[in-house]
Amino acid sequence: MPSSKEFIEMDLKYGAHNYHPIPVVISKAEGCWVYDPEGKKYLDCLSAYSSQNTGHCHPEIIKALKEQADKVTLTSRAFHNDMMGPYLKQLCDIVGPHVYDPKKTGIMALPMNTGAEAVETGLKVARAWGYIKKKIPRGEAKIIVCGDNFHGRTITIVGLSTDIQHARYFGNFGPFTPGFIIIPYGDAQKLENTILEIGPENVAAFLVEPIQGEAGVKIPPEGYLKKIRRICTKYNVLLMVDEIQTGLCRTGKLFACDHENVKPDMFLLGKALGGGVYPVSAVVTTTEIIGPDVITPGTHGSTFGGNPLAAAVAMKSLDIHINENLAERAREVGAYFIKELRKITNKKTKVPVKEVRGRGLLIAIEFKGDVRHFIENLKEKGILAKDTHSTTIRFAPPLIITKEEIDWALKIIEDVIVE
């Protein structure tokens, strides 16, 4: 087998340099742990950006994957298959009670593959609903988004990002899709003011992350979600929530919105839905918003969306999130992790600490300086984490992590960041 160095050299020679990964090669994984080709063991504290909530290679998910792979893997949406219907029913049954459905029209889902596809799908649905149901004049629908968001990197999504350096690439991806207005995150009054400035009759939706993960685990002010729910209801604006990273137990509740008992009109889901083994995403909303009088045959599609292999994996992933009480685990173990990190950062650190923040097992330490060297030192000592915006280290291990494994990690973290 080639060495880690040789694998990295191949990546750099033959692959576009659209990432700047930590210099480690993963060739084997189980639970919270991963291994490089030389056999060195690392604690995964990134979880593929919250995709590995259930841990690497969960045996039940792998079994479901293998069993379905022996039957049928892909049919395309030109035909029905015997897995998509049961999967969508399970998804709607689980997510439905968390969706705002005042007319009780029922819950429907549209299956896709990646998180970015879920967001793009949600944007299309919101515009279609705006024209068909809200009667916005054709071509005038506006969607409001938040600064510092991260919803993906497709050509439309980068245009509604404020990350000039990376997402917009200094303007090299323009011209950008029109119809989006960016406001500050966490400012409910600004949302209402913007709706009034645009004209409520022309605003289709507000797209927001209940916690901004890529921005550095930014948690909005207490009560923000309740306020934006009231505002969106008042002006008949769809509240679209991107829970691709925060959904499915990551923050200590099934959804991050649950911390304020807020029900959005639409959930955008992905990452952990695929059990860490297969790309699965979905838009989940009401029949009023996505029903056959809004989304008709041919208006949206995906060859792989809802394929039987994805359905089998997602059903098992949903089962495990619920049956293994992963929300409760994330809440309890996450609270302990945050408490102990705050004890460490109260000491004199090599780079001054601005803040420790988090919810469940989505945690960040923000420093007052660059932290890439900390990330590489952690890697050398057996912990894989990732910096975001150069000053923040994010810790998001699999939700199955134990207190003993966290204690092991805390000693290394203290050794790396404290003088």
C-alpha positions as CSV (number, residue, x, y, z in Angstrom):
1,M,0.0,0.0,0.0
2,P,1.3,3.5,-0.8
3,S,2.3,5.7,2.2
4,S,0.3,8.6,3.5
5,K,2.8,10.9,1.8
6,E,2.3,9.2,-1.5
7,F,-1.5,9.4,-1.3
8,I,-1.3,13.1,-0.5
9,E,1.0,13.7,-3.5
10,M,-1.5,11.9,-5.8
11,D,-4.3,14.0,-4.5
12,L,-2.3,17.2,-5.2
13,K,-1.1,16.1,-8.6
14,Y,-4.4,14.9,-10.0
15,G,-7.1,16.7,-8.1
16,A,-8.2,20.3,-8.3
17,H,-6.9,22.2,-5.2
18,N,-10.4,23.3,-4.0
19,Y,-9.6,22.2,-0.4
20,H,-6.7,22.7,2.0
21,P,-7.0,19.6,4.1
22,I,-5.1,18.7,7.2
23,P,-2.2,16.5,6.1
24,V,-3.5,13.2,7.2
25,V,-4.8,10.2,5.2
26,I,-7.6,8.0,6.5
27,S,-7.7,4.5,5.3
28,K,-9.9,2.8,8.0
29,A,-12.5,3.9,10.5
30,E,-14.7,2.6,13.2
31,G,-16.9,4.4,15.7
32,C,-15.2,7.6,16.8
33,W,-11.8,6.5,15.6
34,V,-9.9,6.6,12.3
35,Y,-6.6,5.2,11.2
36,D,-4.0,6.2,8.6
37,P,-2.1,3.7,6.3
38,E,0.7,3.5,8.8
39,G,-1.7,2.4,11.5
40,K,-1.8,5.5,13.6
41,K,-5.0,6.1,15.4
42,Y,-6.9,9.4,15.6
43,L,-10.0,10.6,17.4
44,D,-12.4,12.1,14.8
45,C,-13.6,15.4,16.2
46,L,-15.1,16.7,12.9
47,S,-17.4,13.8,11.9
48,A,-17.3,14.8,8.2
49,Y,-19.0,18.1,9.2
50,S,-21.7,16.3,11.3
51,S,-22.3,13.5,8.7
52,Q,-21.0,10.8,11.1
53,N,-23.4,11.4,13.9
54,T,-23.8,7.6,14.4
55,G,-20.1,6.9,14.2
56,H,-18.0,5.5,11.4
57,C,-19.2,2.3,9.8
58,H,-22.1,1.7,12.1
59,P,-22.7,-2.0,11.8
60,E,-26.4,-1.7,11.3
61,I,-26.1,0.9,8.6
62,I,-23.4,-1.1,6.8
63,K,-25.6,-4.2,7.0
64,A,-28.6,-2.2,5.5
65,L,-26.3,-0.9,2.7
66,K,-25.0,-4.3,1.8
67,E,-28.3,-6.0,1.9
68,Q,-29.9,-3.4,-0.4
69,A,-26.9,-3.4,-2.7
70,D,-27.5,-7.1,-3.4
71,K,-31.1,-6.3,-4.5
72,V,-31.3,-3.0,-6.5
73,T,-29.3,0.2,-6.1
74,L,-30.7,2.6,-8.7
75,T,-33.9,2.9,-10.8
76,S,-33.9,6.6,-11.5
77,R,-37.2,8.5,-11.0
78,A,-38.5,7.3,-14.3
79,F,-39.8,4.3,-12.3
80,H,-41.0,3.7,-8.8
81,N,-39.0,1.6,-6.4
82,D,-40.0,-0.3,-3.3
83,M,-37.8,1.7,-0.9
84,M,-38.4,5.3,-1.5
85,G,-42.1,5.4,-0.4
86,P,-41.4,3.7,3.0
87,Y,-38.3,6.0,3.5
88,L,-40.3,9.2,2.7
89,K,-43.1,8.0,5.0
90,Q,-40.7,7.5,7.9
91,L,-39.0,10.8,7.2
92,C,-42.3,12.7,7.2
93,D,-43.6,10.9,10.3
94,I,-40.4,11.9,12.2
95,V,-40.0,15.4,10.9
96,G,-43.7,16.3,10.5
97,P,-44.4,17.1,14.1
98,H,-41.7,19.8,13.9
99,V,-43.1,21.5,10.8
100,Y,-45.4,24.5,10.9
101,D,-48.6,23.2,9.3
102,P,-51.5,25.5,10.5
103,K,-53.8,24.3,7.7
104,K,-53.0,20.7,8.5
105,T,-52.5,19.9,4.8
106,G,-50.0,17.1,5.6
107,I,-46.3,16.6,5.3
108,M,-44.4,15.8,2.1
109,A,-40.7,15.4,1.2
110,L,-38.6,15.8,-1.9
111,P,-35.5,13.5,-1.8
112,M,-32.1,14.7,-3.1
113,N,-28.5,13.8,-2.6
114,T,-26.3,16.5,-1.2
115,G,-26.9,19.4,1.2
116,A,-26.4,22.0,-1.5
117,E,-29.0,20.2,-3.6
118,A,-31.4,20.4,-0.7
119,V,-30.9,24.1,-0.5
120,E,-31.2,24.7,-4.2
121,T,-34.4,22.6,-4.2
122,G,-35.8,24.6,-1.3
123,L,-35.1,27.8,-3.1
124,K,-36.9,26.6,-6.2
125,V,-39.9,25.4,-4.1
126,A,-40.0,28.7,-2.2
127,R,-40.1,30.7,-5.5
128,A,-42.7,28.4,-7.0
129,W,-44.9,28.7,-3.9
130,G,-44.5,32.4,-4.0
131,Y,-45.7,32.8,-7.5
132,I,-48.5,30.1,-7.4
133,K,-49.8,30.5,-3.9
134,K,-48.8,33.9,-2.6
135,K,-49.4,35.5,-6.1
136,I,-46.1,37.3,-6.2
137,P,-45.7,39.0,-9.7
138,R,-43.7,36.7,-11.9
139,G,-40.0,37.4,-11.7
140,E,-40.3,39.6,-8.6
141,A,-40.0,37.0,-5.7
142,K,-37.3,37.9,-3.1
143,I,-35.7,35.6,-0.6
144,I,-33.9,37.0,2.4
145,V,-30.8,35.3,3.8
146,C,-28.2,36.0,6.5
147,G,-24.7,37.3,6.4
148,D,-21.9,34.7,7.3
149,N,-24.2,31.9,6.1
150,F,-23.0,28.7,4.6
151,H,-25.5,26.8,2.5
152,G,-23.2,25.2,0.0
153,R,-21.1,26.2,-3.0
154,T,-23.3,26.0,-6.1
155,I,-23.4,29.0,-8.4
156,T,-26.6,30.4,-6.9
157,I,-25.6,29.8,-3.3
158,V,-22.2,31.4,-3.5
159,G,-24.0,34.5,-4.8
160,L,-25.9,34.8,-1.6
161,S,-22.8,34.4,0.6
162,T,-20.8,37.2,2.2
163,D,-17.6,35.0,2.2
164,I,-15.9,37.0,-0.5
165,Q,-12.6,35.2,-0.4
166,H,-13.7,31.6,-0.6
167,A,-17.3,31.3,-1.6
168,R,-17.5,34.2,-4.0
169,Y,-13.8,33.8,-4.9
170,F,-13.3,37.6,-5.3
171,G,-16.1,37.8,-7.8
172,N,-14.7,35.2,-10.2
173,F,-18.0,33.2,-10.1
174,G,-20.3,36.1,-11.0
175,P,-22.7,37.4,-12.2
176,F,-24.7,36.0,-9.4
177,T,-28.3,34.9,-9.3
178,P,-30.6,37.9,-8.5
179,G,-33.5,38.0,-6.0
180,F,-31.6,37.5,-2.7
181,I,-31.2,40.1,0.0
182,I,-28.6,39.6,2.8
183,I,-29.2,40.9,6.3
184,P,-27.2,40.5,9.6
185,Y,-27.6,37.1,11.4
186,G,-29.4,37.2,14.7
187,D,-31.2,40.5,14.1
188,A,-35.0,39.8,14.0
189,Q,-35.9,43.5,13.8
190,K,-33.7,43.8,10.7
191,L,-35.7,41.0,9.1
192,E,-39.0,42.7,9.7
193,N,-37.6,46.1,8.5
194,T,-36.3,44.4,5.3
195,I,-39.6,42.7,4.6
196,L,-41.3,46.1,4.9
197,E,-38.8,47.8,2.7
198,I,-39.1,45.2,-0.1
199,G,-42.8,45.0,0.3
200,P,-44.2,41.9,2.1
201,E,-46.2,41.0,-1.0
202,N,-42.9,40.3,-2.9
203,V,-41.0,38.3,-0.2
204,A,-41.3,34.5,-0.7
205,A,-39.0,33.2,2.1
206,F,-36.4,33.7,4.7
207,L,-33.5,31.1,4.7
208,V,-31.6,30.8,8.0
209,E,-29.4,28.4,9.9
210,P,-30.5,28.0,13.6
211,I,-26.8,27.8,14.4
212,Q,-24.2,29.0,11.9
213,G,-21.8,26.1,11.8
214,E,-19.2,27.1,9.2
215,A,-19.2,30.7,10.5
216,G,-17.8,29.3,13.7
217,V,-20.7,27.8,15.6
218,K,-22.5,31.1,16.0
219,I,-25.6,30.8,18.2
220,P,-28.2,33.6,17.8
221,P,-29.6,35.6,20.7
222,E,-32.1,33.8,22.9
223,G,-35.6,34.2,21.5
224,Y,-34.4,35.0,17.9
225,L,-36.0,31.9,16.4
226,K,-39.3,32.7,18.0
227,K,-39.2,36.3,16.8
228,I,-38.5,35.3,13.2
229,R,-41.2,32.7,13.3
230,R,-43.7,35.4,14.3
231,I,-42.5,37.8,11.7
232,C,-42.6,35.2,8.9
233,T,-46.1,34.2,9.9
234,K,-47.3,37.8,10.1
235,Y,-46.2,38.6,6.5
236,N,-46.9,35.1,5.0
237,V,-43.2,34.5,4.4
238,L,-41.8,30.9,4.4
239,L,-39.4,30.2,7.2
240,M,-36.8,27.9,5.6
241,V,-34.4,26.4,8.1
242,D,-31.1,24.8,7.0
243,E,-30.5,22.0,9.5
244,I,-28.1,20.1,7.3
245,Q,-25.4,20.3,9.9
246,T,-27.4,20.9,13.1
247,G,-30.3,18.5,12.4
248,L,-30.7,14.9,13.6
249,C,-29.6,15.3,17.3
250,R,-26.3,17.1,16.8
251,T,-27.2,20.0,19.1
252,G,-28.9,17.9,21.8
253,K,-32.4,18.0,20.3
254,L,-33.7,16.3,17.2
255,F,-33.5,19.7,15.5
256,A,-31.8,22.9,16.6
257,C,-35.1,24.7,16.2
258,D,-36.5,22.6,19.0
259,H,-34.4,24.5,21.6
260,E,-37.0,27.3,21.2
261,N,-39.9,25.1,20.3
262,V,-40.1,26.8,16.9
263,K,-41.6,25.1,13.9
264,P,-40.3,26.2,10.5
265,D,-42.3,25.9,7.2
266,M,-39.5,24.0,5.6
267,F,-36.6,21.8,6.8
268,L,-33.5,21.4,4.6
269,L,-31.8,18.1,5.7
270,G,-28.7,16.2,4.7
271,K,-25.3,15.0,6.1
272,A,-26.2,12.7,9.0
273,L,-29.3,11.5,7.1
274,G,-27.0,9.4,5.0
275,G,-25.5,7.6,8.0
276,G,-22.0,8.6,7.1
277,V,-21.9,6.2,4.2
278,Y,-24.0,7.7,1.4
279,P,-25.1,11.2,0.3
280,V,-28.8,11.6,1.2
281,S,-30.6,14.9,1.6
282,A,-34.2,16.1,1.5
283,V,-36.6,19.0,1.7
284,V,-39.4,18.4,4.2
285,T,-42.4,20.7,4.2
286,T,-46.2,20.8,3.9
287,T,-48.4,19.7,1.1
288,E,-49.6,23.3,0.8
289,I,-46.0,24.4,0.0
290,I,-44.7,21.5,-2.1
291,G,-47.8,19.6,-3.2
292,P,-48.8,18.7,-6.8
293,D,-50.2,22.1,-7.5
294,V,-46.8,23.7,-6.8
295,I,-44.2,21.1,-7.9
296,T,-45.4,19.3,-11.0
297,P,-43.7,16.6,-13.1
298,G,-40.5,17.9,-14.7
299,T,-40.2,21.0,-12.6
300,H,-37.5,19.4,-10.5
301,G,-35.6,16.2,-10.5
302,S,-32.5,14.1,-9.7
303,T,-31.5,10.8,-11.2
304,F,-30.1,9.5,-7.9
305,G,-32.6,11.3,-5.5
306,G,-34.6,8.8,-3.6
307,N,-32.7,5.8,-5.0
308,P,-33.3,2.5,-3.1
309,L,-29.8,2.3,-1.7
310,A,-30.0,5.8,-0.3
311,A,-33.5,5.0,1.1
312,A,-32.3,1.9,2.9
313,V,-29.4,3.8,4.4
314,A,-31.4,6.8,5.5
315,M,-34.1,4.6,7.1
316,K,-31.5,2.8,9.2
317,S,-29.8,6.1,10.1
318,L,-33.1,7.6,11.3
319,D,-33.8,4.5,13.3
320,I,-30.4,4.7,15.1
321,H,-30.7,8.4,15.8
322,I,-34.0,7.8,17.6
323,N,-33.5,4.4,19.1
324,E,-30.0,5.1,20.5
325,N,-31.2,8.4,22.0
326,L,-28.5,10.3,20.3
327,A,-30.0,13.7,21.1
328,E,-29.9,13.0,24.8
329,R,-26.3,11.7,24.5
330,A,-25.3,14.8,22.6
331,R,-26.9,17.1,25.2
332,E,-25.3,15.4,28.2
333,V,-21.8,14.7,26.8
334,G,-21.7,18.0,25.0
335,A,-22.5,20.0,28.2
336,Y,-19.6,18.2,29.9
337,F,-17.2,18.8,27.0
338,I,-18.1,22.6,26.9
339,K,-17.7,22.9,30.7
340,E,-14.3,21.3,30.7
341,L,-13.1,23.3,27.7
342,R,-14.0,26.5,29.5
343,K,-11.9,25.3,32.5
344,I,-9.0,24.8,30.1
345,T,-9.4,28.2,28.4
346,N,-9.6,30.0,31.7
347,K,-5.8,29.2,32.0
348,K,-3.1,31.2,30.1
349,T,-3.3,30.0,26.5
350,K,-0.6,30.3,23.8
351,V,-3.1,32.4,21.8
352,P,-5.7,34.4,23.8
353,V,-9.2,32.9,23.8
354,K,-12.2,35.0,22.8
355,E,-14.9,32.5,23.6
356,V,-16.0,28.9,24.1
357,R,-19.5,28.3,22.7
358,G,-21.6,25.5,21.6
359,R,-24.8,23.5,21.9
360,G,-24.8,19.7,22.2
361,L,-21.8,18.3,20.4
362,L,-21.4,21.3,18.0
363,I,-18.7,23.2,19.9
364,A,-16.1,25.9,19.0
365,I,-13.2,27.7,20.7
366,E,-12.7,31.1,19.1
367,F,-9.2,32.6,19.6
368,K,-7.8,36.1,19.0
369,G,-5.4,34.9,16.4
370,D,-4.6,32.2,13.8
371,V,-5.0,28.6,15.0
372,R,-3.9,26.4,12.1
373,H,-0.8,25.4,14.0
374,F,-3.0,24.2,16.9
375,I,-4.9,22.0,14.4
376,E,-1.7,20.5,13.1
377,N,-0.4,19.9,16.6
378,L,-3.7,18.2,17.6
379,K,-3.3,16.0,14.6
380,E,0.2,15.0,15.6
381,K,-1.1,14.0,19.0
382,G,-4.1,12.0,17.7
383,I,-7.0,14.4,17.4
384,L,-8.6,15.4,14.1
385,A,-10.4,18.8,14.3
386,K,-10.7,21.7,11.8
387,D,-10.3,25.4,11.9
388,T,-12.8,27.7,10.4
389,H,-12.1,31.3,9.4
390,S,-8.6,30.7,10.7
391,T,-9.4,31.8,14.3
392,T,-11.8,29.1,15.4
393,I,-11.4,25.4,16.2
394,R,-14.6,23.4,15.9
395,F,-15.2,20.2,17.8
396,A,-18.0,18.0,16.5
397,P,-17.2,14.3,17.3
398,P,-19.7,11.5,16.5
399,L,-22.6,11.5,19.0
400,I,-21.7,8.1,20.3
401,I,-18.5,9.5,21.9
402,T,-18.0,8.5,25.5
403,K,-17.0,10.7,28.5
404,E,-13.8,8.7,28.8
405,E,-12.9,9.5,25.1
406,I,-13.6,13.2,25.8
407,D,-11.4,13.1,28.9
408,W,-8.6,11.6,26.8
409,A,-9.1,14.4,24.2
410,L,-9.3,17.2,26.8
411,K,-5.8,16.3,28.1
412,I,-4.3,16.7,24.6
413,I,-6.3,19.9,23.9
414,E,-4.9,21.4,27.1
415,D,-1.4,20.3,26.3
416,V,-1.7,22.0,22.8
417,I,-3.3,25.3,23.6
418,V,-2.2,26.1,27.2
419,E,1.3,27.7,27.9
